[in-house]
Amino acid sequence: MRSKDFGEHLSEYFLKYISRQTGYSINTIKSYRDTFTIFLRYIKGELKIKPEKLSFEKMSKKMIEEFMLWLEEDRKYSVSTRNQRLAAIHAFFRYVQIEAPENLNLCNCILSIPTKKVAESTVPYLTIDAVKALLETIDMRTKKGRRDLSLIALLYDSAARVQEIADLTVGDIGLSPATVRLKGKGNKTRIIPIVVQTAKLLDSYLEEYNLLGEESLNLPVFSNRNNHKLTRAGITYILSKYVEIARKKTPKLFRKKVTPHILRQYGECRKMVSESVFSVF
């Protein structure tokens, strides 16, 4: 029987294995697919090998090392992004080790390619004064404003990833005690306590949007005007809108770009967040 080669294993990896047996998040799977899309474009454009002609026999450790170098020098990838692409390639060749042991030597060689050390940098975060200024820009007199205030306050207080907030259902909110259940990477769940002020905001918000009944437990907490759950892009847009308003009023507090991720990076400020930040309510 003819043994499978690179293309067949790659197809089965994405179509049958990675989405069903790994527990990887949708974003991780997409990142891995993007890696191999870029890799196949590289071997076609730079090495003049048609993707359908690529075989394990033609592959080598040197090929992957040169691909990594090309990502950094030609595509101007950061070291961390380069490492992410290498992690995707490593994951595939660990799969090949088991499915096609005749390629074990090639797999071991490619798996021996090390990640690069990422230079340590100062992690940006918003100060308490900046978060106060941000929250004060939200017009609580409008229904939409009260939704946005609840969303941003929860995003900050819980230190949640933006996708975790987008995926929240009403049943994930606990008001007594005040907690939020977050579903993170790899479908791992964690329970996060939230401060009383955030819980009060959420309670009022859920009541105003008729989301307190048992029939609402599986509905998204935050929706748009069409009653569809907010997406990552939607939440990022909402935050950016208020950041720009706050920046015009207090530019010194918002000198750098503010993203949902930066709201998670307040380090020691997290211990001081309770009444201080949420006193604007």
Sine and cosine of phi, psi and omega as CSV:
sin_phi,cos_phi,sin_psi,cos_psi,sin_omega,cos_omega
0.00,0.00,0.70,-0.71,0.00,-1.00
-0.93,0.38,0.74,-0.67,0.02,-1.00
-0.98,0.19,0.51,-0.86,0.00,-1.00
-0.95,0.32,0.48,-0.88,0.03,-1.00
-0.90,-0.44,-0.20,-0.98,-0.17,-0.99
-0.80,0.61,-0.79,0.61,-0.08,-1.00
-0.86,0.51,-0.68,0.73,-0.02,-1.00
-0.92,0.38,-0.65,0.76,0.02,-1.00
-0.92,0.38,-0.61,0.79,0.00,-1.00
-0.91,0.41,-0.66,0.75,0.03,-1.00
-0.89,0.46,-0.73,0.69,-0.01,-1.00
-0.91,0.40,-0.55,0.83,0.02,-1.00
-0.86,0.51,-0.72,0.69,-0.04,-1.00
-0.99,0.10,-0.57,0.82,-0.07,-1.00
-0.99,0.15,-0.55,0.84,-0.12,-0.99
-0.89,-0.46,-0.54,0.84,-0.16,-0.99
-0.99,-0.12,-0.85,0.53,-0.21,-0.98
-0.90,0.44,-0.57,0.82,-0.05,-1.00
-0.99,0.10,-0.29,0.96,-0.09,-1.00
-0.95,-0.32,-0.46,0.89,-0.17,-0.99
-0.86,-0.52,-0.12,0.99,-0.09,-1.00
-0.99,-0.15,-0.46,0.89,-0.08,-1.00
0.98,0.22,0.19,0.98,0.02,-1.00
-0.91,0.41,0.51,-0.86,0.06,-1.00
-0.95,0.31,0.29,-0.96,0.04,-1.00
-0.85,0.52,-0.65,0.76,-0.02,-1.00
-0.91,0.40,-0.61,0.80,0.04,-1.00
-0.92,0.40,-0.69,0.72,0.02,-1.00
-0.87,0.49,-0.69,0.72,0.02,-1.00
-0.88,0.47,-0.67,0.75,0.01,-1.00
-0.89,0.45,-0.65,0.76,0.01,-1.00
-0.91,0.41,-0.66,0.75,0.04,-1.00
-0.89,0.45,-0.67,0.74,0.02,-1.00
-0.88,0.48,-0.61,0.79,0.01,-1.00
-0.86,0.51,-0.72,0.69,-0.05,-1.00
-0.97,0.23,-0.43,0.90,0.13,-0.99
-0.89,0.45,-0.71,0.70,0.02,-1.00
-0.91,0.41,-0.65,0.76,0.00,-1.00
-0.89,0.45,-0.69,0.72,0.00,-1.00
-0.92,0.39,-0.57,0.82,0.09,-1.00
-0.92,0.39,-0.59,0.81,0.03,-1.00
-0.90,0.43,-0.75,0.66,-0.05,-1.00
-0.93,0.37,-0.44,0.90,0.05,-1.00
-0.98,0.21,-0.72,0.70,-0.08,-1.00
-0.99,0.17,-0.63,0.77,-0.09,-1.00
-1.00,-0.09,-0.60,0.80,-0.06,-1.00
-0.98,-0.21,-0.10,1.00,0.03,-1.00
0.86,0.51,0.60,0.80,0.08,-1.00
-0.94,-0.35,0.83,-0.55,0.04,-1.00
-0.92,0.39,0.68,-0.73,-0.03,-1.00
-0.78,0.62,-0.63,0.78,-0.02,-1.00
-0.95,0.32,-0.22,0.97,0.01,-1.00
-0.99,-0.14,-0.08,1.00,-0.03,-1.00
-0.96,0.28,0.76,-0.65,-0.01,-1.00
-0.74,-0.67,0.27,-0.96,0.06,-1.00
-0.87,0.50,-0.54,0.84,-0.02,-1.00
-0.89,0.46,-0.55,0.83,-0.02,-1.00
-0.99,0.11,-0.18,0.98,-0.07,-1.00
-1.00,0.00,0.40,-0.92,0.01,-1.00
-0.37,-0.93,0.22,-0.97,0.08,-1.00
-0.87,0.50,-0.65,0.76,-0.01,-1.00
-0.87,0.49,-0.64,0.77,0.01,-1.00
-0.86,0.51,-0.70,0.71,-0.02,-1.00
-0.94,0.33,-0.63,0.77,0.04,-1.00
-0.89,0.46,-0.66,0.75,0.01,-1.00
-0.94,0.35,-0.53,0.85,0.09,-1.00
-0.90,0.43,-0.68,0.73,0.03,-1.00
-0.88,0.47,-0.66,0.75,0.01,-1.00
-0.90,0.43,-0.65,0.76,0.02,-1.00
-0.89,0.46,-0.63,0.78,0.03,-1.00
-0.87,0.49,-0.66,0.76,-0.04,-1.00
-0.97,0.23,-0.70,0.71,-0.13,-0.99
-1.00,0.06,-0.63,0.78,-0.03,-1.00
-1.00,-0.06,-0.66,0.75,-0.01,-1.00
-1.00,0.00,-0.12,0.99,0.05,-1.00
0.87,0.49,0.61,0.79,0.05,-1.00
-0.96,0.29,0.56,-0.83,0.13,-0.99
-0.95,0.31,0.26,-0.97,0.02,-1.00
-0.88,0.47,-0.65,0.76,-0.02,-1.00
-0.91,0.41,-0.62,0.78,0.03,-1.00
-0.94,0.34,-0.62,0.78,0.09,-1.00
-0.85,0.53,-0.68,0.73,0.01,-1.00
-0.90,0.43,-0.59,0.81,0.04,-1.00
-0.90,0.44,-0.66,0.75,0.04,-1.00
-0.91,0.42,-0.64,0.77,0.03,-1.00
-0.91,0.41,-0.61,0.79,0.02,-1.00
-0.87,0.49,-0.62,0.79,0.04,-1.00
-0.90,0.43,-0.66,0.75,0.02,-1.00
-0.93,0.38,-0.67,0.74,0.05,-1.00
-0.86,0.52,-0.69,0.73,-0.02,-1.00
-0.87,0.49,-0.66,0.75,0.01,-1.00
-0.90,0.43,-0.68,0.73,-0.06,-1.00
-0.97,0.26,-0.36,0.93,0.17,-0.99
-0.93,0.37,-0.60,0.80,0.07,-1.00
-0.90,0.43,-0.70,0.72,-0.02,-1.00
-0.90,0.44,-0.57,0.82,0.04,-1.00
-0.78,0.63,-0.67,0.74,-0.06,-1.00
-0.99,0.12,-0.66,0.75,-0.10,-1.00
-0.98,0.18,-0.46,0.89,-0.03,-1.00
-0.64,-0.77,0.95,0.31,-0.08,-1.00
-0.87,0.49,-0.27,0.96,0.05,-1.00
-0.91,0.41,-0.28,0.96,0.04,-1.00
-0.98,-0.21,0.37,0.93,-0.11,-0.99
-0.87,0.49,-0.64,0.77,-0.03,-1.00
-0.90,0.44,-0.70,0.71,0.05,-1.00
-0.87,0.49,-0.70,0.71,-0.01,-1.00
-0.87,0.50,-0.72,0.69,-0.02,-1.00
-0.89,0.46,-0.61,0.79,0.01,-1.00
-0.91,0.42,-0.70,0.71,-0.01,-1.00
-0.94,0.35,-0.61,0.79,0.02,-1.00
-0.93,0.37,-0.28,0.96,0.01,-1.00
-0.99,0.14,-0.15,0.99,0.03,-1.00
-0.93,0.37,0.86,-0.50,-0.10,-1.00
-0.99,0.13,0.41,-0.91,0.18,-0.98
-0.97,0.24,0.35,-0.94,0.02,-1.00
-1.00,-0.08,0.54,-0.84,0.04,-1.00
-0.95,0.31,0.76,-0.65,0.01,-1.00
-1.00,-0.01,0.77,-0.64,0.01,-1.00
-0.89,0.45,0.70,-0.71,0.01,-1.00
-0.93,0.36,0.65,-0.76,0.02,-1.00
-0.68,-0.74,0.34,-0.94,0.03,-1.00
-0.95,0.32,0.80,-0.60,-0.01,-1.00
-0.99,0.17,0.85,-0.53,0.00,-1.00
-0.95,0.31,0.55,-0.84,0.09,-1.00
-0.44,-0.90,0.31,-0.95,0.04,-1.00
-1.00,0.05,0.68,-0.74,0.08,-1.00
-0.96,0.27,0.23,-0.97,0.04,-1.00
-0.87,0.50,-0.66,0.75,0.02,-1.00
-0.89,0.46,-0.60,0.80,0.01,-1.00
-0.92,0.39,-0.66,0.75,0.02,-1.00
-0.91,0.41,-0.64,0.76,0.06,-1.00
-0.86,0.51,-0.73,0.68,0.00,-1.00
-0.88,0.48,-0.62,0.78,0.02,-1.00
-0.90,0.44,-0.75,0.66,-0.03,-1.00
-0.91,0.42,-0.53,0.85,-0.02,-1.00
-0.95,0.32,-0.27,0.96,0.03,-1.00
-0.98,0.20,-0.25,0.97,-0.10,-1.00
-0.99,0.12,0.79,-0.61,-0.03,-1.00
-0.99,0.16,0.98,-0.20,-0.03,-1.00
-0.97,0.24,-0.06,1.00,0.00,-1.00
-0.98,0.20,-0.26,0.97,-0.01,-1.00
-0.96,-0.28,0.45,-0.89,0.01,-1.00
-0.89,0.45,-0.67,0.74,0.01,-1.00
-0.90,0.43,-0.63,0.78,0.02,-1.00
-0.90,0.45,-0.64,0.77,0.02,-1.00
-0.92,0.39,-0.55,0.83,0.10,-0.99
-0.91,0.42,-0.71,0.70,-0.04,-1.00
-0.91,0.42,-0.60,0.80,0.03,-1.00
-0.90,0.43,-0.69,0.73,0.02,-1.00
-0.88,0.47,-0.66,0.75,-0.04,-1.00
-0.90,0.43,-0.78,0.63,-0.07,-1.00
-0.93,0.35,-0.61,0.79,0.04,-1.00
-0.89,0.46,-0.67,0.75,0.01,-1.00
-0.93,0.36,-0.64,0.77,0.03,-1.00
-0.85,0.52,-0.68,0.74,0.00,-1.00
-0.96,0.27,-0.75,0.66,-0.11,-0.99
-0.91,0.42,-0.61,0.80,-0.07,-1.00
-1.00,0.05,-0.23,0.97,-0.10,-0.99
0.83,0.56,0.58,0.82,-0.04,-1.00
-0.99,0.15,0.45,-0.90,0.18,-0.98
-0.95,0.33,0.47,-0.88,-0.07,-1.00
-0.88,0.47,-0.58,0.82,0.02,-1.00
-0.92,0.38,-0.54,0.84,0.03,-1.00
-0.91,0.41,-0.61,0.80,0.06,-1.00
-0.94,0.34,-0.64,0.77,0.02,-1.00
-0.88,0.47,-0.57,0.82,-0.07,-1.00
-1.00,0.06,-0.09,1.00,-0.04,-1.00
-0.87,0.49,0.69,-0.72,0.17,-0.99
-0.93,-0.36,0.28,-0.96,-0.05,-1.00
-0.84,0.55,-0.59,0.81,0.00,-1.00
-0.91,0.41,-0.24,0.97,0.02,-1.00
-0.99,0.11,-0.17,0.99,-0.03,-1.00
-1.00,-0.09,0.83,-0.56,0.09,-1.00
-0.92,-0.39,0.79,-0.62,-0.05,-1.00
-0.97,-0.25,-0.23,0.97,0.02,-1.00
-0.50,-0.86,1.00,-0.05,-0.01,1.00
-0.96,0.29,0.25,-0.97,-0.06,-1.00
-0.98,0.21,0.96,-0.29,-0.02,-1.00
-0.59,-0.81,0.25,-0.97,0.15,-0.99
-0.70,-0.71,0.71,-0.70,0.02,-1.00
-0.99,-0.12,0.88,-0.47,-0.05,-1.00
-0.96,-0.29,0.69,-0.72,0.07,-1.00
-0.96,-0.27,0.94,-0.33,-0.11,-0.99
-0.99,-0.16,-0.38,-0.93,-0.02,-1.00
-0.89,0.45,0.60,-0.80,-0.02,-1.00
0.93,0.37,0.37,0.93,0.01,-1.00
0.86,0.50,0.40,0.92,0.05,-1.00
-0.98,0.20,0.67,-0.74,-0.04,-1.00
-0.94,-0.34,0.65,-0.76,0.09,-1.00
-0.65,-0.76,0.53,-0.85,0.00,-1.00
-0.98,-0.21,0.83,-0.56,-0.06,-1.00
-0.90,-0.43,0.81,-0.59,0.10,-1.00
-0.95,0.31,0.58,-0.82,0.05,-1.00
-0.83,-0.56,0.40,-0.92,-0.08,-1.00
-0.96,0.28,0.32,-0.95,-0.08,-1.00
-0.85,0.53,-0.65,0.76,-0.04,-1.00
-0.89,0.46,-0.64,0.77,0.03,-1.00
-0.92,0.40,-0.65,0.76,0.02,-1.00
-0.88,0.48,-0.65,0.76,0.02,-1.00
-0.91,0.42,-0.67,0.75,0.05,-1.00
-0.86,0.52,-0.74,0.68,-0.02,-1.00
-0.91,0.42,-0.63,0.77,0.02,-1.00
-0.87,0.49,-0.74,0.67,0.01,-1.00
-0.90,0.43,-0.65,0.76,0.00,-1.00
-0.89,0.45,-0.75,0.66,-0.02,-1.00
-0.89,0.46,-0.60,0.80,0.03,-1.00
-0.92,0.38,-0.69,0.73,-0.02,-1.00
-0.90,0.44,-0.55,0.83,-0.03,-1.00
-0.99,-0.11,0.24,0.97,0.06,-1.00
0.82,0.57,0.75,0.66,-0.05,-1.00
-0.89,-0.46,0.29,0.96,-0.07,-1.00
-1.00,-0.02,-0.24,0.97,-0.03,-1.00
-0.97,0.22,0.34,-0.94,0.00,-1.00
-0.88,0.47,-0.47,0.88,0.00,-1.00
-0.93,0.37,-0.18,0.98,-0.04,-1.00
-0.98,-0.17,-0.03,1.00,-0.15,-0.99
-0.84,0.54,-0.53,0.85,-0.04,-1.00
-0.99,-0.14,0.09,1.00,0.02,-1.00
-0.99,0.12,0.47,-0.88,0.04,-1.00
-0.91,0.41,0.58,-0.82,0.02,-1.00
-0.93,0.36,-0.69,0.72,-0.07,-1.00
-0.90,-0.44,0.85,-0.53,-0.06,-1.00
-0.81,-0.59,0.27,-0.96,0.09,-1.00
-1.00,-0.07,-0.15,-0.99,-0.07,-1.00
-0.91,0.41,-0.33,0.94,0.03,-1.00
-1.00,-0.09,0.19,0.98,0.00,-1.00
0.90,0.44,0.42,0.91,0.14,-0.99
-0.99,-0.16,0.59,-0.80,-0.04,-1.00
-0.87,0.49,0.59,-0.81,0.04,-1.00
-0.90,0.44,0.62,-0.78,0.04,-1.00
-1.00,-0.06,0.13,-0.99,0.08,-1.00
-0.84,0.55,-0.69,0.72,-0.01,-1.00
-0.90,0.43,-0.63,0.78,0.00,-1.00
-0.90,0.43,-0.69,0.73,0.01,-1.00
-0.92,0.40,-0.66,0.75,0.03,-1.00
-0.88,0.47,-0.64,0.77,0.02,-1.00
-0.90,0.44,-0.69,0.72,0.00,-1.00
-0.87,0.49,-0.73,0.68,0.01,-1.00
-0.88,0.47,-0.72,0.70,-0.04,-1.00
-0.87,0.49,-0.61,0.80,0.00,-1.00
-0.86,0.50,-0.72,0.69,-0.02,-1.00
-0.97,0.26,-0.52,0.86,0.06,-1.00
-0.88,0.47,-0.67,0.74,-0.01,-1.00
-0.90,0.43,-0.62,0.78,0.05,-1.00
-0.90,0.44,-0.72,0.69,-0.01,-1.00
-0.91,0.42,-0.59,0.80,-0.01,-1.00
-0.90,0.45,-0.61,0.79,0.01,-1.00
-0.91,0.40,-0.54,0.84,-0.01,-1.00
-0.99,0.14,-0.65,0.76,-0.04,-1.00
-0.70,-0.72,0.96,0.29,-0.09,-1.00
-0.86,0.50,-0.48,0.88,-0.03,-1.00
-0.92,0.40,-0.41,0.91,-0.02,-1.00
-1.00,0.09,-0.22,0.98,-0.09,-1.00
-0.73,-0.68,0.85,0.53,-0.04,-1.00
-0.98,0.21,-0.43,0.90,-0.01,-1.00
-0.94,-0.35,0.27,-0.96,0.03,-1.00
-0.89,0.45,0.70,-0.72,0.00,-1.00
-0.94,-0.35,0.83,-0.56,0.03,-1.00
-0.85,-0.53,0.26,-0.96,0.08,-1.00
-0.82,0.57,-0.55,0.84,-0.02,-1.00
-0.90,0.44,-0.60,0.80,-0.03,-1.00
-0.91,0.42,-0.47,0.88,0.05,-1.00
-0.90,0.44,-0.35,0.93,0.01,-1.00
-0.99,0.12,-0.27,0.96,-0.20,-0.98
-0.97,-0.22,0.83,0.56,0.00,-1.00
-0.96,-0.27,0.17,0.99,0.17,-0.99
0.71,0.71,-0.85,-0.52,-0.05,-1.00
-0.91,0.41,-0.38,0.92,0.01,-1.00
-0.88,0.47,-0.40,0.92,-0.03,-1.00
-0.86,0.51,-0.56,0.83,-0.04,-1.00
-0.94,0.34,-0.32,0.95,-0.09,-1.00
-0.96,-0.28,0.11,0.99,-0.23,-0.97
-0.95,0.30,-0.53,0.85,-0.23,-0.97
-0.67,0.75,-1.00,-0.08,-0.09,-1.00
-0.96,0.28,-0.44,0.90,-0.10,-0.99
-0.89,0.46,-0.85,0.52,-0.04,-1.00
-0.93,0.37,-0.66,0.75,-0.15,-0.99
-1.00,0.02,0.21,0.98,0.07,-1.00
-0.93,0.38,-0.27,0.96,0.01,-1.00
-0.93,0.37,-0.23,0.97,0.00,-1.00
-0.99,0.16,0.00,0.00,0.00,0.00
